[in-house]
Amino acid sequence: MKQLFKNSALKLILIFILLFGLNLFAHADIIRLVVKEDRASCTGVAPQTCYQVKYKNSKSWELFYDQIAGFKYKPGYRYVLQVQRTKRINVPADASAYQYKLKKVLKKYRVQTKPVKEDGVWSFVSKHKWNLIQLNGITQENSPAFLIFHADKARFNGYAGCNNFFGGFEKTATTITFKQIGSTLMACADESKNKLEGDLLKLMSDKTFRYDVADQTLNLYLDNKLVLMFGMSSLE
């Protein structure tokens, strides 16, 4: 009798798992996706960078807010992918309607991007204040930290959370290196601001970042990973 009960319970569990799985995902289809050689700033649940893609009938590049499981992206290369797209059912409010998984890389080729007009970019950057909105992938809500660049002097100053900080930088058309960073030494009673300041100074000190300026954000990357994002605001 006990064995019969166990078998019946096991069957019910298996049926539940099967029904739950069928309810979570609909059938998958295979699509062809072209991924552009550079990303663009976008805002989903939080500020981020998105792939730029074209579908079969796309006439222009579209922002792609999701991830593609198994896809290893490298900037500067354009990809033609075969992707398995599975439509979810009963999608949570903050989740994507689809799940994507790489099936095959059909093509991968290097694309020569247009050179950045360095002086024009830094003239623009120097005219604005840049507020920290993301650090190591974590959105900074109401962050007090900011940077102001003085491109003609190759210097910057700002506020790190508890103290003013300052230093020099070297730039190219694609990279920026922060050097000789110093700060005031005021005590900080706010634990969260103290941690923010420590993390920011540690991340910036003597590091070389790849950067881009997209719309109203200044984005800094280490090893092709977005680690710092600053939002533009007025200097006044």
C-alpha positions, -999 to +999 in steps of 0.1 A: +000+000+000+028+024+009+046+015-023+015+023-043+011+056-026+048+064-033+044+055-070+012+077-073+029+106-056+059+103-079+037+103-109+019+134-097+052+152-092+064+142-127+031+154-142+033+187-123+069+192-135+059+184-171+029+207-170+049+235-153+076+232-180+051+233-208+034+263-193+067+282-188+079+279-224+062+276-257+078+260-288+112+273-299+120+287-334+153+293-351+161+328-363+189+345-381+204+375-362+230+400-373+249+416-344+267+449-350+303+455-342+296+480-314+270+483-286+248+512-277+236+526-244+201+517-235+178+516-205+159+485-195+153+479-158+185+500-154+210+518-176+230+493-196+245+487-230+227+466-256+236+447-288+225+464-320+209+438-342+191+432-375+164+405-380+154+390-414+132+420-423+150+448-405+158+479-424+179+495-397+197+485-365+175+477-335+184+476-298+185+441-283+179+442-246+184+404-239+213+381-236+222+352-259+232+322-240+265+308-253+274+338-274+308+354-268+308+389-282+339+408-291+337+445-301+349+454-336+334+422-351+301+418-369+283+385-364+257+365-383+241+341-358+217+312-359+198+316-326+171+295-309+143+318-297+119+304-272+087+323-263+079+323-226+044+320-212+032+338-181+061+362-183+069+382-151+066+420-155+104+426-155+114+396-177+118+392-214+091+376-235+118+354-251+148+333-242+177+332-267+204+305-271+232+304-297+229+276-321+257+285-345+280+314-356+274+316-393+298+345-400+322+366-380+342+393-396+361+425-385+345+458-394+365+490-396+348+515-374+350+553-381+377+569-361+365+590-332+372+627-335+390+629-302+391+667-298+354+670-306+344+643-281+364+658-252+353+693-260+318+680-254+327+660-223+344+690-207+313+711-210+292+688-188+292+673-153+291+635-152+271+618-124+279+582-115+249+560-123+264+526-125+295+509-109+305+473-115+271+465-130+252+479-100+229+509-106+237+537-081+204+553-070+208+590-062+246+587-061+264+618-050+295+609-069+305+628-101+334+638-124+343+671-142+369+669-169+393+697-179+405+683-212+428+713-220+447+706-188+443+668-188+429+671-153+397+661-136+380+667-103+349+655-086+332+640-056+336+604-046+308+601-020+325+615+011+354+635-002+364+656-032+389+639-054+411+649-083+439+638-106+452+637-141+443+616-172+457+606-205+434+599-234+434+585-269+406+582-294+394+551-276+410+549-242+414+570-210+440+564-182+435+580-148+467+589-130+479+604-097+444+604-080+442+621-047+414+632-024+406+652+007+406+633+040+373+641+057+359+614+079+327+597+066+300+585+090+277+572+062+287+536+057+272+533+022+288+565+010+321+554+025+319+521+006+310+538-026+340+561-023+364+532-016+351+511-045+352+541-070+387+552-061+400+516-061+385+510-095+397+542-111+432+544-097+459+539-124+436+520-147+432+523-185+396+521-197+381+519-231+354+545-234+326+557-255+301+586-253+266+575-263+237+600-261+239+613-226+262+587-210+299+583-207+308+546-205+340+531-193+350+494-200+376+470-186+381+438-206+351+447-227+329+448-196+310+480-187+323+489-152+314+526-149+286+546-164+281+584-159+251+604-168+254+639-183+242+670-164+248+707-165+279+722-149+258+749-132 
